[in-house]
Amino acid sequence: MTSTTPALDARVTAALADAVAVVRRNIDTFGDAYVDDTTRDNRYAPRPAHGQFAAGQNRGWTTSFVPGMHWLAWELTGDVAFRDQALRHAADFERRLRADEDLDTHDLGFLYTLAAVVPWRKTADERWRTVGIGAAERLMTRFLEPAGIIQAWGDLSDPAQRGRTIIDSLMNMPLLTWAGEQTGDPRYADAVRRHTAQLRDNIMRADDSTFHTFYWDVETGEPLRGGTEQGAFDDSCWARGEAWGVYGFALNYGATGDETLLEAAWRCAEYFLAHLPADRIPYWDLVYADGSDAPRDSSAAAIAACGLYELAACDPDPSRAARARREADALLNALIAGARPADPDDADALILHGVYDLPKRTGVDEGTLWGDYFYLEAITRRTNPAWERYW
C-alpha cells in the first residue's frame, strides 16, 4: 500500500464515514424501494412508475448498485443492518429473474453480479448461486454468432439494436466468468474471450480513445461502424466509456490471462489520464479541456479510479502497479475534494457532479447510483488494498 500523509488519511477516513452515513440514511428513507438512476437537485426520489412497473419497483440497469453499496458498507463497518438490507434486495432480484421483468439487456451482468454473486460469496447460500447462474444463462441468449459479441440492448429481433454492443459491456463479462467457474461449462469463458477480443480490436481506436457503441453484421460477423449514444460526437471520447475501458479490460485480463487486454486497459488509462483537467475530475466527454464550461462527470473518475486500483492489483510489473495505485489515489483525492458534499446531510448522493446522458439532458450535474457505488468501492480499495473485488 502506498503511504499517505496523516492529513490525507484523516480526509479519506472522514469521506468514508460521510459515505456510510448517507447509505444508512437512504435505507431509512427508502427502505426496500428503489430510487431513480440519478438525483434531482441532489436528492433521490423513488424510481418513477413506468408501464407495468409501479413507483419504486426494480427495473432498469442501475438498481443493483443499491445493494452493492450495502455490501460495501457492511464490509467497512461490520454492521449487520447493511447486510440484512442487501439480502432483502437479493430476494427481489430473485423475484425479478423468475418473473422475467425487464431482462432484455446485457446489463444483467451489472445487475446480478452485485445482487446474486456477491450474496452467494458472502453467505454461501446456494439460493443466490442458483439466481446468479440463471442470470448468466439468460445473458448468454444475447451472444450472437458469427460476430462473437453479446448484444447490448433491446429485443434480439429489433433491427435498430441487432449486432450492437457498447463499451460498458466489458463490465458485464464477470458474471459469465463466474458462471463458467461454477459450472465448468466452457461456453461462458468462450463468450468472454471472443466478446472482449472484438471490443479490443474494434471499439478501441488507434489513438487509444474508444467508441461508445459499435455495430457488427449479424449474418457475416463483419465489423461495421462505431458511434455514440451518450457522447458528444461519434468521433469524440465519452469519458465514462473510456473509464469502463480501464476497469473492464483490466477485469477481463484477470479472467482470461490475455496480455493484450492488460495493454488495452493501460491504453484506455493513459488516454483518460492525459485528457483530465487540472482538478482531475473529467468533463463528461474527453473532447473538452480546461476552460470549457461543459459539465463534469464525477462518476467517470470513480470508475477509472477503481480500474486503476484493479491494475495496481493485477499488473505483474511492480513499477506499473505502483503507478496505477498513485493515479487511483489521485483520482479519489480529487473526488473527495471536488465532488463530495460539504456535509452528508446536503445530498442523498455520495458524490455530486455526475452526468447520465447529456445529449438527452438526463441527470446532468447530479448524483448517480453508479457514481456513488464506484466511489464507495474506490474508498474501500484505498483503505483495504487486500479487499476481494465483487466483479
C-alpha positions in Angstrom: 0.0 0.0 0.0 1.3 3.4 -0.9 1.9 5.5 2.2 0.0 8.7 2.6 0.3 11.7 4.9 -1.7 11.7 8.2 -3.8 14.6 7.0 -4.8 12.8 3.8 -5.5 9.6 5.8 -7.8 11.6 8.0 -9.6 13.1 5.0 -10.2 9.6 3.4 -11.4 8.4 6.8 -13.8 11.3 7.0 -15.0 10.7 3.5 -15.7 7.1 4.3 -17.7 8.0 7.4 -19.7 10.5 5.4 -20.5 8.0 2.7 -21.6 5.3 5.1 -23.8 7.8 6.9 -25.6 8.6 3.6 -26.0 4.9 2.7 -27.5 4.4 6.1 -29.8 7.4 5.8 -31.1 6.3 2.4 -32.1 2.9 3.9 -34.1 4.7 6.5 -35.6 6.9 3.8 -36.4 4.5 1.0 -36.5 1.1 2.7 -37.0 -1.7 0.1 -38.0 0.8 -2.7 -35.6 1.5 -5.5 -34.5 5.1 -6.2 -34.1 6.7 -9.6 -30.9 6.5 -11.6 -29.9 10.0 -10.7 -30.7 12.6 -8.1 -32.7 15.7 -8.9 -31.3 18.8 -7.1 -29.0 16.3 -5.3 -31.9 14.3 -3.8 -33.0 10.8 -4.9 -36.7 10.1 -5.5 -38.3 6.7 -5.8 -37.9 5.2 -9.3 -40.8 6.6 -11.3 -43.7 4.3 -12.4 -43.3 3.1 -16.0 -45.6 0.9 -17.9 -46.3 -2.2 -15.9 -43.9 -1.1 -13.1 -45.1 0.8 -10.0 -43.1 3.6 -8.5 -40.1 2.3 -6.6 -40.1 -1.1 -8.4 -37.0 -3.0 -9.5 -36.4 -2.1 -13.2 -33.6 -0.7 -15.3 -29.8 -1.3 -15.2 -28.8 0.6 -12.1 -30.8 -0.9 -9.2 -28.1 -3.4 -8.1 -25.8 -0.5 -7.2 -28.0 0.0 -4.1 -27.3 -3.5 -2.6 -23.8 -3.2 -3.9 -23.3 -0.2 -1.6 -24.9 -2.1 1.3 -22.4 -4.9 0.9 -19.5 -2.4 0.9 -20.9 -0.6 3.9 -21.3 -3.9 5.8 -17.7 -4.8 5.0 -16.5 -1.4 6.1 -18.4 -1.3 9.3 -19.4 -4.8 10.3 -23.0 -3.5 10.9 -25.3 -6.4 10.0 -28.1 -3.9 9.2 -26.4 -3.3 5.9 -26.1 -7.0 5.1 -29.7 -7.7 6.0 -30.9 -4.9 3.7 -28.7 -6.2 0.9 -30.2 -9.7 1.3 -33.7 -8.2 1.1 -32.8 -6.7 -2.3 -31.2 -10.1 -3.3 -34.6 -11.7 -2.8 -36.3 -9.1 -5.0 -33.7 -9.7 -7.8 -34.5 -13.4 -7.5 -38.2 -12.5 -8.0 -37.3 -10.2 -10.9 -35.5 -13.0 -12.7 -38.3 -15.6 -12.2 -40.9 -13.1 -13.3 -38.9 -12.2 -16.4 -39.1 -8.5 -15.7 -37.0 -6.1 -17.8 -34.3 -8.6 -18.6 -33.7 -7.8 -22.3 -30.3 -6.2 -21.7 -26.6 -7.1 -21.4 -26.7 -5.3 -18.1 -27.7 -8.5 -16.4 -24.0 -8.6 -15.5 -24.2 -5.3 -13.6 -27.4 -6.4 -12.0 -26.8 -9.9 -10.9 -23.1 -9.7 -10.1 -23.9 -7.3 -7.2 -27.3 -8.8 -6.4 -26.6 -12.5 -6.6 -22.9 -13.4 -6.9 -21.9 -11.1 -4.0 -24.6 -12.5 -1.7 -23.5 -16.1 -2.6 -19.9 -15.2 -1.9 -20.7 -13.6 1.4 -23.2 -16.2 2.7 -22.5 -19.4 0.8 -26.3 -19.8 0.4 -27.0 -21.9 -2.7 -30.1 -19.9 -3.3 -28.0 -16.9 -4.6 -25.7 -19.2 -6.6 -28.8 -20.5 -8.4 -30.0 -17.0 -9.2 -26.6 -15.9 -10.5 -26.3 -18.9 -12.8 -29.8 -18.3 -14.1 -29.0 -14.7 -14.9 -25.8 -15.7 -16.6 -27.7 -18.2 -18.8 -30.1 -15.5 -19.7 -27.2 -13.2 -20.6 -25.9 -16.0 -22.9 -29.0 -15.8 -25.0 -27.7 -12.5 -26.3 -24.5 -14.0 -27.7 -24.5 -13.6 -31.5 -22.8 -15.8 -33.9 -20.8 -15.4 -36.1 -19.8 -12.0 -34.8 -18.9 -13.4 -31.3 -20.4 -10.5 -29.4 -23.1 -10.0 -26.8 -25.8 -7.6 -28.0 -26.2 -4.6 -25.7 -29.8 -3.6 -25.7 -33.4 -4.5 -26.7 -35.2 -7.4 -28.1 -32.9 -9.5 -30.2 -35.3 -9.1 -33.2 -35.1 -5.3 -33.0 -33.3 -4.2 -36.3 -32.1 -0.9 -34.7 -30.2 -2.8 -31.9 -29.2 -6.0 -33.7 -25.5 -6.5 -33.8 -24.8 -3.6 -31.5 -22.6 -3.6 -28.4 -21.2 -0.9 -26.1 -18.0 -0.4 -24.1 -20.0 -0.8 -20.9 -20.4 -4.5 -21.8 -16.9 -5.2 -20.5 -18.3 -4.9 -17.0 -21.0 -7.4 -17.7 -18.5 -10.2 -18.5 -17.5 -11.1 -14.9 -21.0 -12.6 -14.4 -20.2 -15.1 -17.2 -16.7 -15.7 -15.9 -18.1 -16.6 -12.5 -20.8 -18.8 -14.0 -18.1 -20.7 -16.0 -16.1 -21.2 -12.9 -19.1 -22.5 -11.0 -20.4 -24.8 -13.7 -17.4 -25.9 -15.7 -19.3 -25.0 -18.9 -16.8 -23.7 -21.4 -19.5 -21.7 -23.3 -19.2 -18.9 -20.8 -15.4 -18.4 -21.0 -15.5 -18.7 -24.8 -18.1 -15.9 -24.9 -16.0 -13.7 -22.6 -12.9 -14.3 -24.7 -14.5 -13.6 -28.0 -16.5 -10.6 -26.9 -13.6 -8.9 -25.2 -11.4 -9.5 -28.2 -13.9 -7.9 -30.5 -14.1 -4.8 -28.3 -10.3 -4.7 -28.1 -10.0 -4.8 -31.9 -12.9 -2.6 -32.9 -14.3 -0.3 -30.1 -10.8 1.0 -29.4 -9.3 3.5 -31.9 -5.7 3.7 -32.9 -5.2 6.8 -30.7 -6.4 4.8 -27.6 -9.7 6.6 -27.4 -12.9 4.5 -27.6 -16.2 4.5 -29.4 -19.2 4.3 -27.0 -21.0 1.8 -29.3 -20.1 -0.5 -32.2 -22.1 -2.5 -34.8 -21.4 -5.8 -36.4 -23.2 -7.6 -39.3 -25.0 -10.4 -37.6 -25.1 -12.6 -40.8 -21.4 -12.4 -41.7 -19.8 -11.2 -38.4 -18.1 -8.3 -40.2 -17.4 -5.2 -38.0 -19.3 -2.3 -39.4 -19.1 1.1 -37.7 -18.6 2.9 -34.4 -20.7 5.7 -33.0 -22.1 7.1 -29.8 -25.3 7.2 -27.9 -24.2 9.4 -24.9 -21.0 11.1 -26.0 -20.6 14.5 -27.7 -19.9 13.2 -31.2 -19.4 9.8 -32.9 -15.6 10.5 -33.1 -15.2 12.0 -29.6 -14.4 10.0 -26.5 -17.2 9.7 -23.9 -15.5 10.0 -20.5 -17.5 7.3 -18.8 -16.9 4.9 -21.7 -13.1 5.3 -21.5 -13.4 4.7 -17.8 -15.3 1.5 -18.4 -12.5 0.5 -20.7 -9.9 0.9 -18.0 -11.8 -1.2 -15.5 -13.4 -3.6 -17.9 -10.3 -4.6 -19.8 -8.4 -5.0 -16.6 -11.0 -7.3 -15.1 -11.1 -9.4 -18.3 -7.3 -9.6 -18.3 -7.6 -11.2 -14.9 -10.3 -13.6 -16.2 -8.5 -14.7 -19.4 -4.8 -14.1 -18.8 -4.8 -12.4 -22.2 -2.0 -9.8 -22.0 -3.4 -7.8 -24.9 -6.4 -7.0 -22.6 -4.0 -5.7 -19.9 -2.4 -3.5 -22.6 -5.9 -2.3 -23.7 -6.7 -1.3 -20.1 -3.4 0.7 -19.9 -4.1 2.3 -23.3 -7.5 3.5 -22.0 -6.0 4.6 -18.7 -3.2 6.6 -20.4 -5.7 8.4 -22.7 -8.1 9.1 -19.8 -5.3 10.5 -17.6 -3.9 12.6 -20.4 -7.2 14.3 -21.0 -8.1 15.3 -17.4 -8.4 18.9 -16.4 -6.2 20.3 -13.7 -8.6 19.3 -10.9 -8.7 15.7 -12.3 -12.5 15.5 -12.4 -13.1 14.8 -16.1 -15.5 16.6 -18.4 -18.4 14.4 -19.5 -16.7 13.9 -22.8 -12.9 14.0 -23.1 -13.1 16.3 -26.1 -13.4 19.2 -23.6 -10.5 20.7 -21.7 -9.6 23.2 -19.1 -11.5 26.5 -19.7 -14.6 24.7 -21.0 -18.0 25.3 -19.4 -19.1 21.7 -20.2 -20.4 19.6 -17.3 -18.1 17.3 -15.4 -18.7 13.6 -14.8 -17.6 12.6 -11.4 -18.8 9.0 -12.0 -16.2 8.6 -14.7 -13.5 9.5 -12.3 -14.8 7.0 -9.7 -15.0 4.2 -12.3 -11.5 5.0 -13.6 -10.1 5.0 -10.0 -11.5 1.5 -9.4 -10.0 0.4 -12.7 -6.6 1.8 -11.8 -6.8 0.1 -8.4 -7.5 -3.1 -10.3 -4.5 -2.6 -12.4 -2.4 -2.0 -9.3 -3.6 -5.4 -8.1 -3.2 -7.4 -11.3 -0.3 -5.9 -13.3 2.7 -8.1 -12.8 5.1 -5.2 -13.4 5.7 -3.7 -9.9 6.5 -0.2 -11.3 3.3 0.0 -13.4 1.3 -1.4 -10.5 2.7 1.3 -8.2 1.9 4.0 -10.7 -1.6 2.7 -11.1 -2.1 3.0 -7.4 -0.8 6.5 -7.3 -3.1 7.6 -10.1 -6.0 5.9 -8.5 -5.3 7.7 -5.2 -5.0 11.0 -7.0 -8.5 10.5 -8.6 -10.0 9.6 -5.3 -8.4 12.6 -3.7 -9.9 14.8 -6.4 -13.4 13.3 -5.9 -13.1 13.9 -2.1 -12.0 17.4 -2.7 -14.3 18.4 -5.5 -17.4 16.2 -5.6 -18.1 15.1 -2.1 -21.0 17.1 -0.5 -19.8 19.6 2.0 -22.0 17.9 4.6 -23.5 14.4 4.3 -26.9 15.9 5.0 -26.7 18.2 1.9 -27.4 15.4 -0.5 -28.7 11.8 -0.9 -25.7 11.1 -3.2 -22.3 10.2 -2.0 -20.7 12.3 -4.8 -22.1 15.2 -6.8 -21.5 16.5 -10.3 -22.2 13.4 -12.4 -23.7 13.1 -15.8 -26.0 10.3 -17.0 -26.9 11.2 -20.6 -26.2 14.8 -21.6 -27.5 14.6 -25.2 -30.9 13.6 -23.8 -30.5 16.1 -20.9 -30.9 13.4 -18.3 -29.1 13.6 -15.0 -26.8 16.4 -15.8 -24.7 17.7 -12.8 -26.4 15.3 -10.4 -25.5 12.3 -8.2 -25.8 8.9 -9.9 -26.2 5.5 -8.4 -23.2 4.1 -10.2 -21.1 7.1 -9.3 -22.0 6.5 -5.7 -21.2 2.8 -5.8 -17.8 3.1 -7.6 -16.8 6.0 -5.3 -17.5 3.8 -2.3 -15.7 0.9 -3.9 -12.7 3.2 -4.5 -12.7 4.2 -0.9 -12.9 0.5 0.1 -9.9 -0.3 -2.2 -7.9 2.6 -0.8 -8.5 1.7 2.8 -8.1 -2.1 2.3 -5.9 -3.0 -0.7 -6.5 -6.7 0.1 -10.2 -6.3 -0.5 -11.7 -9.1 -2.6 -13.4 -7.5 -5.5 -17.0 -8.2 -6.4 -16.5 -8.3 -10.1 
